[in-house]
């Protein structure tokens, strides 16, 4: 009788463990808008604490830069006596969707341009002001502010027509091995997403949250800063900020995250 | 000396008597730890916020000393029990002696 009861208890215990595990993994797999088909935002690879920090717009330190960008938006600069809002008005209207569809082909330049380049081109042509340095506080603030207007919109870049050759170049870059370690982007972010690289967890390398506030950097960084960091880690010589190689890559990587929501400013570790 | 320091606080506008409310604060500050070296190989002098204090109607409700390991743009949230209407005053003091202040009113019904 005694043995019988113990067996029952064990069986029940085993059963409840199995149910428990099943339920929690089902929860973990449900990422809502942060997963589209098999594509997962970097958000889903973070700890609960970092995710909470991102979602709470007060706690999110990237919002400090967004607020700074809102100030810059209406600040008159340059010889033409204009601010961004002189032409574009309310950013909530005019900049909605920009973060989701850039980089785009600029017909005048005959190549791709991203948000940073568009800002500097506007500053040069229309405001007659000095361009911002790529990783400066002003550039990060204004880019964060512009991209933030698309918060929650699905990433949707145009990769056909005039953009097709640049998309192909970006794709080739992604799969090309480089550096002393002879590694391509895909070897970490496609083949090993979710695995550990030493003490860090590899994500799919989605860029839907850029400029992203990185806790390690203690400030937001641009997509190109992230690309340069990755390139240095495989011991290859990084390309310059705003180089054609990186803008092409930006288009391709953004396409890989098609459908994911714009998260700017995202918080990552 | 940190430049362009902007404090932000969020206090609920209204609360019931005796309610425990959450107060959130965030301040943009680069919190230079004093351990990093600049391009010239010399240590960058420490410049952090070393003290954070909260008072309610002039009475201290929270006070903390901050150390170099605290991140840049520090976020701090505290809970306080409110029995009367009044004003929360927040004060950050940094190594350069600069004081950043912000106040926020709460109405208790």
Interface residues (C-beta under 8 A of the other chain):
Chain A: X53 X58 X59 X61 X64 X67 X68 X215 X218 X219
Chain B: X4 X6 X8 X10 X24 X26 X28 X30 X31 X71 X72 X73 X75 X77
